[in-house]
Amino acid sequence: PVGTTIYPGMQMTAYGIREAMLRIPEFSYEVPKTLALKYIRRVFKSLRDAGFMGVPVIPKTITFSPMSVNDICCMIPPWFGSLAALFTGLLTYEITRSTNAGVVAVGIMAVIPAHLMRSVGGEFDNEAVAMAAIACTFWLWLRSVRTPKSWPWGVLAGASYIYMVLAWGGYIFVINAIGVHALLLVALGRFNSGVHKAYTLLYVIGTAGAIQIPVVGWQPIRSLEQIGPLLVFLGYQLLAFCDYVRRSKQMSQRDFVIFRVKMSVAFLAALAITCMLLYPTGYFGPLSARIRGLFVKHTKTGNPLVDSVAEHRPASAGIYASYLNLPLDYGFHGAAVCLYQRTNGCWFAAIYAGVAIHFSGKMSRLVLICAPICTVGCAIWFGFLLDFIMQPVLLLLGKDGYKGDVADAAGGEEVENKQSGDKAKESAKKGKDTSKSKDKAAGDKGKDKAKKAAMAKKALPPLREWEEEHRPGGMMTILREVKQAQLSSIPEAWRETYRTQRAFLDRSPLALLGRLVLSAYLVWSLASMGPKVGVFVRHCHDVARQLSNPKVVTKYHDRVKGPVLMDDYYVGYKWIDANTPKDARVIAWWDYGYQITGIAKRTSIADGNTWNHEHIATLGRTLTSTEKRAWNAIRHIADYLMVWAGGGGDDLGKSPHLARIGNSVYPDHCGDDDPKCSKFGFYQGGEPTPMMAKSLLYKAVKHNLAPGVKLDPQYFQEVHTTKHGKMRIYKVMNISQESKDWIADPANRVCDSPGSWYCVGQYP
């Protein structure tokens, strides 16, 4: 096809799977007929008979042979959908460190309709592989910042991000979400050498790989929509340099703060000067229309191509209810648990949720990215409940209980502080000065110094999992002082009472018995949700069946004939395959490009890739031009013309969008006085406007159907109209063989490198 997707990840994946299969020998394995397996088969059959959906059938023989590329492409969505569910479970575990939450997340993600949008068999689209890459990249990023020593995971996170870039243009969302989280860690006082290394590795490896992809190029360091993560990367290097100088020179807190302020001012000044020098050169690229569409009202992006796509319209409440359904009801419950735990992963989940809610509210297709975070939120809540239920049982089995709060743990250092104070005191007494007065003065001074050091050390709480050191002079110090002030405002008697009661709940047999009763009640409450869960599962099943239905074959109910199979589109594409030359080129609106390529097996002039705005605009202008003017262009690039007719979303219903898209690049199409092409359309009574009536598209749809409407046979000849009139096909007369030969010549392809798949193309 002329066009196709410009992100090659899914094609490369299909090719890689095919090559791997060819290298595995074919085999057949007889499943052993054991008694246990016999009973398992009976149980599974009973569950299926009882109405349980998704219960697998255990085969008697397992065979393997290489699949065709077509079958691999059809199976990639469910395969990668399973991987996405697994990675979402790992992401949930990393956020909460709860195994129960992770397991629940895998189950929800496997069936939630928002994920089924791109994971049913045959839905071979960029997002089919991208969802697994998104969940994997986010999981690896959080894994790399779990502790200061976890930073090597950043290498894998960078590699996963490269695959994400290969797969889908939504990689911009991924890198910006991680960049915002990295910035938030600084604001929370959680920056350390491990976080610095993790983000640096992810950004350097990921960006180095991304710029190798032709469609991306140098955008990661030039486009405004990706400049944020770059600034975070530069800021991280500044913070790491300041910490290096602090450690090497053993700076005091005051000196370190002054030094860092000076370095920050110098950094901002250098950054401002650099931007001032680069901006006039056009170095920075503008925001794309798709990105603008996420921040402005729909139809106000300035790009009629983006505005014309139905999936780019805002999501409604009905869409959320249908595609997120039951898990959405418990998303805020999970947010409450995260608010209590406040781990690095919890803060990331908050960022992800905010971005997903905003973006899907602007563009309905992005409800897809709500699937993982909605799943995570619901799983966090139910994982929390399951952990609470199991906790008394585990305590009875020997699990360690409550050991004291942070204040107790800090107090545990008092002995060490006292010993160090004693050592300092002894050291002062062993001074070489023989004068008793000087001895006493030195001893008193040593005692005071040791006492102050012990008090300062006692005030420091123990390091948490994600902390490396008590960094001075930053947000960590500020937040620590605030927390210490809050703790010191609580009377010691109250704190001691809390510690006593809290230990009682974990150690007293009577308290544990009471907790077991509460756990039993929670189990009963969860079991009572069975009908609600059953409705949710059936809804997911119904959505999956609906999404799995072919788009070119539908059923409708006729009052006389009853159920009727409407297969005009499929039959029409098959007619093209059987009755046109193999090298024939078919011009049609871009909506049908993939179907022309996949079913009719012919070259389409444009397909579902809408990134080439100029090419789509050229197509729109051509189809909505007058018949002769359109023929003058079409005879150089196509052999057949195909239109959808018969009403119900046919090409006439879409035609005003075609004219507006064409006019956005060629303003002379409708004229400077009519930028929205209002002169191309229908009057209130259904009559076409003069511009519409003269257009090729109107004549092709209404040929010999409306009075006086007919195509000129010297330009276009009707060769086929389907049974119900839904598709009409015309042969382009007197095509330019010279142009066809010129297009077919590989020497005339404009590619980024010889033999590359990425060719911007040119017209004859």
N, C-alpha and C positions, 0 to 999 in steps of 0.2 A: 504493500500500500504506500501511497504518497502521504507520509505523515507518521502514523503509528506512535506508540508511546516513546518518549525520549529518555525514560529512566529504564535501563536494561536489566534491572535486578531480577525480575520474574523470568525473563527469557534466559538469562544466564543460569538461573536456578534450574529451570526445566532441562536445559542442555546438560548441566552438570549431573543431574539425576539420571538422565538418559545414558550418559557416558559411563557412569558408575554401574548401572544395570548391565550394560553390555560386557563389563569386565567380571561379572559374577556368573559362574557356571549355573546352568539350569539344574534344578533338582526337584525331587518329589519325596515327601516324608510322610510315612504312615503314623498317625497319632496312636500311641499305645492304647489298647483296650483294657484299661484297668478298672477295677471295681469302683474306685473313688471317682474316676472320670465319668463313669456310667451314672452314678448318683448325681454328680454335678449337672450333667445334661438333663436329667429328670427335673432337678430343681429349676434350672433355667427355663425349661419348657413350661413348667407350672407357673412361673412368674409371667411368661409371655401370655399364657392362656388367661391369667388373671388380669391382664390389661397393662402390665408394666412395659413401658416403652424403652427401647434402647438396650434390652437384654441381649447379649451376643449369642450367636450360634457357634458352637464349637465344631469345627470341621473334622471330618474323618481323615482327610489327607491335606497336607500343606504342600503346595507346589509353587515354584518360582520360575518365571521366564521374563525376559525384558519386555517392558510395556512400550507401546508406540508413543511418540511425542505428544500426539493428540490426547491420549489417555492420561499421560503424566500431567499435562496442563489442566485436564479436568479434575484430577485428584489433588493437585497442589493446594487448593483452598482448604479442603478438610484436613490435609496433612499439616499444613502450617497453622490452621485453626487449633489443632491439638497442641502444637508447640506454643502458640500464644497463650492457651489456657495454662500450660505448665509454667511458662515464664511469669504469668500473672500470679500464680501461686507462690513462686519464689519471691516475686516483688512484695507480695503481702507478708510473707514470712520475714523479709528483711525490714519491713516497716515496723512490725510488732514483735518479732522473734517468737511468734506463736505458731507451732506446728498445726494446731487445729484451724487457725485462721487460714493458713496456706492451703490446707486440704479443701476447706470450704470454697476458697477462691477458685481453685481448679474446677470444681464442679459447677459453679455458677458461670464462669467464663465460657465453659464448654457449650452452654445452651442459651445464654442471654441473646435475645434477638438482635441487638445492636451489633454483636459480633458475627451473628449468622449472616448479616448483610453481605459479608465478604468471605464467608468460610463454607458455604454450601458448594457441593460438587458442580463444576462447570463455571463457577464465578471467577474466572481467571482474570484478575485485575491487579493493579499495583498494590492496593490495600490488602489483598489476600496474603501477601508475604510481608507487607509492611507492619501489620499489627503484631506479628511475632517479633519483628526487629525492634519495634517501639518498646514492647514489654521487656525484651532481653536487654536492651541498652539501659533502660531505667533501672532494672534490677542490678546490673553490673556496676552502674554508677553508685547506687546506694551501698552495694557490697564494698566498693573501694573506699568509702568514707565511714565504714562501720567503726573502725579503730584507726589510730595513727599508723599502725603497721599493715593496714589492709590496702595501701596504695597500689601494690602491683596489679590488683584487679583492674586498675585504670587502663592497662594495656588491652585487656579483653573488651572493656567498655569502648575504647577507641575503635577496635576492629569491628565490633557490633554496629557502631555508628556509621562506619564506612558502608556496611551492607544496607543500613537504613537509607543512606543517601542514594545508593544504587536502586533502591526499590521504589521510592516515592518522594514527591516534592514536599510532603509533610515533614521532611527531615528538619525544616526550619523550626517547626514547633518543638522538636526534640531538643535541639541544641540550645534554644532559647529557654526552655523549661529548666534544663540543667544549669545554664548560666545564671538564671535567677536564683536557683537553689544555692549555687556556690556563693553568690552575693549575699544571700540571706544568712548563710553560715557565718560570714564575717560579721554581719549585724548582730548575730546571736552570741558572738564571742567564741565561736567554735572553730575558728581558723587555726590550723597547725601545719606542721611540715608534711604530715600525711595527706591532709586535704589538698595542700598545694601540689604535691606530686601527683595525686590522683587526677585532679582537674587538668594539670599541665599535660600529663600523658594522654588523657582522653582528647583534649583539644588539639594537641600537636599531631597525634596519630590520625585522629578523625579528619582533621582539616587537610592534612597531607594526602590522605586517600581521596577526600571529596574533590579536591581540585584536579584530580586525574580524570574525573568523569567529564566528558566534553560539555554536556549541558549545564554543568555547575561552574567549571572553570575557576576563576578567581573571585567568584561572588562571596565566599565566606569572609573575605577581608575587604570587600568593596561595597556590597549592597547594604543599604540602611537596615534592612530587616535582619541582618546577621551581624551587625556591628556591635551589638550589645555583648554577646559572648566573647568577642575579641577584646573589648574594653575590660571585661572581667578577667580575662587571661593576663592582660598587661598589668592590671591592678594586683593580681596575685603575685606576679613577679616582683612588684614593688614591695609588697608586704613581706615576701620571703627574704628579699635583700635586707630590709630593715631588721628582721629577726636575726639574720646572719651577723650583721654588724653588732647588734645588741649582745649576742652570745660571745662573739670574739673579743669585744672590748669590755664585757661585763658591766654594761651600763646600768645606772640606777633607773628607777621608774621615771623620775622627772626628766633626766637626760634623754631617755628613750622616747618619751612623748614629744619633746622638743625636736629631736632628730627626725622623727617620723613626720611631724608637721612640715618641717622644712623640705623633706624629700617629696611629700605629697604636693606641696605648692610647686616645686620644680617640675614634677611629673605633669601636673595639670597645665602648667605654662607651656611645656614642650608639646603636649598633646594639642593644645589650642593653636599653637603656631603651625604644627604639622597639618592640622585640618584646614587652617586658613590658606596654606600654600597649595594643598591638594584640591580644595573645592573648586577653584576656577578652572582647573584642568579637566573637570568632568570625571574625576576619579571615582567619586561616590555615585553608585547607581540609585535610581529612585525606587520607591516602594512599588511593587507590582500591583496590578489591578486586583488580583486575588487577595493579597494581603490588605489592600485598602478596603476591600469588601468585608473584612472582619472587624473594621472599626467605624464604618460609615453605614448609613441606611442602605438597604438593598435597592438596586437600580440607580444608585448614586455614585458608583465606583468610577464612572467615566469611561467604562469599557462595555459596550452593549453585548459583546460576546459573553463576558462573564455574567452580565445581568440576565441574559436570555436562558441560562441553564437553570432548570427547575430545582436541582439539588443545591443551588447557591442561594435559595430563598431561606429566610429564617425558619427555624424549627418551631413547631406549634406544640401546645401542651399535649395534643393527641399523639404526636410523634414520640415524645418522651414516654408517655404512658404505654405505648405499644412496644417500643424498642428497648426500654429499660425496665418497665413493668415492676414486679415485686421487689427486686433489689434496690430500686430507687427509694422505696419506702423506708429503708433502713440505712440509707446513706448518712443521714445526720446522726444516727446512733453511733456509727463508726467514727464520725467526726468528733463526737463527745469523748470517745475512748482515746483518740489521738490527742485531744486537748489535755487529757489527763497524763498521757505518757510522754509526749513532747520529745520523741526521739528525732534524729536527723531525718529518718524516713517519714515520720509524721508530718514534719514541716514540708517535705517534698510532696506528700499526698495533698496537702492544702493548696500548694501551687498548682499541681496538676488539675485538681478539681476546679479551681478558679478559672484556669485557662480553658478547660473543656466546656464549662458552663457558658462562658462568654462566647467562645468560637462557635459552638453548636447553636447558640441563640441567634447567631448571625448567618450561619450556613448549615442547612439541615443535614447535608451529607456528613458533616463532622460530628453528628451524634455517634458516629462510629468510634471516635476517640473517647467518648464517654463510657464505652463498655468496660475497659479495664478499671478505671477509677471508681465507677459505680459498683463493680464487682468487689474491688478492694474495700470500699466503705462498708458494704454489707457483710463481707467476710470478716472484717475486723470486729464488728459487733457480735456476730455469732461465735467467732473464735474466742472472744472475751468471755461470753457466757459459758462456753464449753470448758474453758480454762478454770473458770470460777467453780463450775460443777465438779471438776476432777480434783481441784486443789485439796479438799479435806481427805479424799481417798489417798492421794499421794502422800500427804502428811502422816496418815496412819501407817503407810507402808515404809516410812523412814525418811521422807524428804525433809531437808533442813527447813525450819520455819523462820520466823522473824528474828533478826539479829540486832535490831536497833536502827534508828534513823540516822541521817547524815551527821547530826550533832554528836551522837554516840560514837560514830566512826571517827569523827575528828578528835573526839576526846581520847580515843585510843592512842593518839599520838602524844598524849600528855606525858606518858612515862618516858618516851624517847626524848621529849623536850626537856623533861626534868633531869634526865641523865646527862644530856648535852650541857644543861646549865651547871650541873655539878662539876663536869669536866672543865668548863670554862672557869668556874670558881677555883678549882684546884690549880689550874694553870696560872691563874692570877696570883695565888698564894706562893707559887714556886718561882716567882720572879727573882731575877738576879740582884735586884736592889736590896742591900742589907739593912737599909734604914727601916725601922718598924713603922714609922709614920707613913712612909711611902708605900710600904707593904700593905698597910691597912687601906690606904687610898686606892691602890691598884686593885686590891681585893674587892672593895666596895664597887669600884667601877666595873670590874669583871662580873660581879653579881648582878648589877643593874643591866649590863649589856646582855647577859645570858637570860635574864628574866624577860627582857623586852623581846629577845629572839624567840624564846619559848612561847610567849603570848602571841607573837605574830604568826608563828607556825601553827599554834593551836587554832587560830582564827581561820585558817585555810581548810576548807572541806576536802575530803578525799577526791581524787580524780575520778571522773566518770568514764565510761567505756570509750567515748569518742574524744576524750581530752588527753593531751600529751604532757602538758605542764601548766602551771599557773602563770599564764602570760601576763606581764604587767602593762599598764598604760593603755589599755584598750577596752573594748566592750566586755570582755571577760571580767576584768577588774570591776567595772561599773556594775554589772549585773551581780557579781559576787558580793559587792558591798551592799547593794540593795537587798539581796536575800539575807545577808547576815543581819542587817538592820531589822528586817521583818522577823527573823527568828529571835533576836534579842528582845523584841517587844513582847514576846510571849513569856509569861512567868515560868520559871524553871519547874515549879510544882505542877503546872498544867502539862508541860512536856513530859515530865516523869510519869504522870498519870496516863498519858497517851501511850507511852512506851510499855507500861505495865499491862494495860488493857490489850494492846496490840499483841504482845507476847502471849497473853492468856488465850486469845483466839486461836493461836497456832499450836499451843502446847497442852491446853487443858482437854482431857477426854470429854468432859461435859460440853465444852464449847464446840469441839469437833463433831459431837453427836448432833448438836443443833444445826451446824453447817451442813451435815449430811441430809437432815430433814429439808433444809432449804434447797439443797441440790436436787433432791427428789422432786420437790415442787417445780423447780425450773425445768427438769426433764419432762414432767407432765405438761407444762406450758408449751415447751417446744414440740412435743408430740401432738398437741392440739392444733398446731399449725399445719398438720398433714393435709387437710383439704385445700388450704390456701396454696401450699406448695404444689399440690396436684394440679390445681387450676393453672398455676404458672408454668409447669412443665408441659401441660397440654397446649397452652398458648404458644410456647416456644416451638413445639412440634408443628402446630398449624402454620406458624410463620415460616418455619423451615420448608414445609411442603409448598407454601405459596412462593417463596423465593426460588425454589427448585424448579418450578414450572417453566417451560420454555417461553421466551418472550415473543417468538415469531409464530407460535401456534396457540390459539386460545379457544375457549368454549363460550358460547352464549346461548340463551334460551329464546327460541322463536315461538310465537303464540300458536302457529300452525304446525310447524315441523318439529317442535320440541327442541331438545339439545342439538346444537349445530357446531361442528368443528370448523373453526375459521382458520384455515392454513394457507391463505392467499400469499402471505409474505414468504413462507417457506417454499411453497410451490414456485413462486416467482423467482426466487434465488436459484432454485434447482433448474428452472428453465434457462436462466442465463448460463449456468454451468454446462448444460447439455447442448445449447444452440448457438453459442458464440465462440469465436476463436479463442484459443488458450491465452493469447497475448492481448486480448481485448481489454480496454480500459473503460471503466464505468464512472460517469460523473453523476453525483447525487449529493444531497445535503449531508454534512459530516456525521449526522446521527446514525447513518446506516453503513458507515465505512467498514466497521468490524464485521458486520454480517455479509457484506459484499465479498470481503476477503475470506472469511471463514466458511461460509456456506456456498456462495456462488463461485468461490475460488478464482476471482478475477481481481485485477488491480483497481483499487479505489483511488479517487483523486484526493479524498480527505476522510479521516476517520475520527474515532473518539478522542484523539489527542487534540486538545484545543489550545495548546501553548503557542502555535504559530498563528498569531492573530492576523497578520497580513495575508497569509494564504487562505484562511477561512473567509476573510473579508473579500478577497478576490472571487472566491466561489459564490458568496452571497450576492455580490454585485452582478456577476454573470447570470445567475439564475433569475434575478429580478430585473434584468435589462430587457429591452425589446428583443423580439425573436431573432432578427437579423444580426443585431449587435452581439447577442449572446452566441449565435452560431459562429461568427467570425473568430471568437476566442476559443470556443469548445472544439472546433475542428482541428485545432493544433494540439490538444491535450487529451481528447477522449474519443472513443468509438461508439459509445452508447450513452443514452440519457435515461435515468430511472427516477420516477417520482412516486411518492405515496399519495393515493387519492381516496375517494370514498368517504370523506368526513372522518370525524372522531380522531382528531389530532393529526390530520394529514398535512401535507406540505403547505396548503393554502392557509391553514390555521397558524402555521409557524412563519409564514412568509413575511409579515411585518418585521420580525426579528432579523430575517435575512437581509432585508433592505437597510435596516438601521446598522447592522454590522458592516455591510458593504460601505455605507456612507461614512462610517467612523474612520476609514482609511482613505476612501475616495470621496471627498466632500462634494464633488461635482455630480455625484450620482443622484442625489435628491436636491442639491443646491444649498448654498450657504444660508439661504433664508429658511431652510427646513432641516435642521440638524437631526431631528428625531424621525424623519421620513414619514410624517403624518399623511403626506399625499399618496403613500402606498398603503392601501388597505381596502376596507369595505365601508360603504355608507351604512346608515342605520337600518335600511331595509334589506341589506344583503347584497346590493349592487356593488360591483368593483369600481374603484376610482379609475380615472383614465390611465394612470401609470400602471396600476395593477392589471387592467384589462389588456394592455399592450405587452405585458411581460411574458417571457418564455414560460415561467412557472405556471401562471394561470392558464395559458393555452394548453400546456402539456397535461394538466390535471383535468381540464374541461373539454379537451379535444373531442369533437363530435358528440358532446353531451349537452352543452349549453347552446342555445340558438346563435348561429353565426360565429361560433368559436371553433377554429380549426388551424392546425399547424400547416405551414407551407411545406409541401412534400419535397421541394428542392433543398430544404434545410434538414428536416427531420421526418423520418418515416416510421409509423407505428408498426411494431413487430410483435408485440404481445401485451395483452391485458388479462389479468387473472380473473378467475370465475366470479368473484364478488366485487371486482373493480378496485381492489385495494392497492394494486401495484400496476403501473403502466411503464412500458419499456419502449424506447424509440432508438432507431439507428441514426447515427449522425452521418449525414450525406456529405460526399466530397471531402473526406478528411485529408489533411495535409500529410502525405507520406514522408515528405522531407522532414517535417517536425517530429513525426513519430520515430524516424530513424535517428534523428539528432538526440531525442530523449533517451533512446535505448542504448546509445553509445556511452560506455562507462567513462570515457574521457571527459564527458560534459558534466559529470557529477561533481558538485562542490562539497568535498568531505574534509573533515579536520585532519585526516591522514589517509594514505592509500589503503583501500580495502576496508575502511572503517564503516561501522553501522550508522554513524552520525553524520548525515549529509543534509545541509540546509536546503539544497535544491535550487534550481533556477528554471525559468520558463524559456521555451524555444523562441 
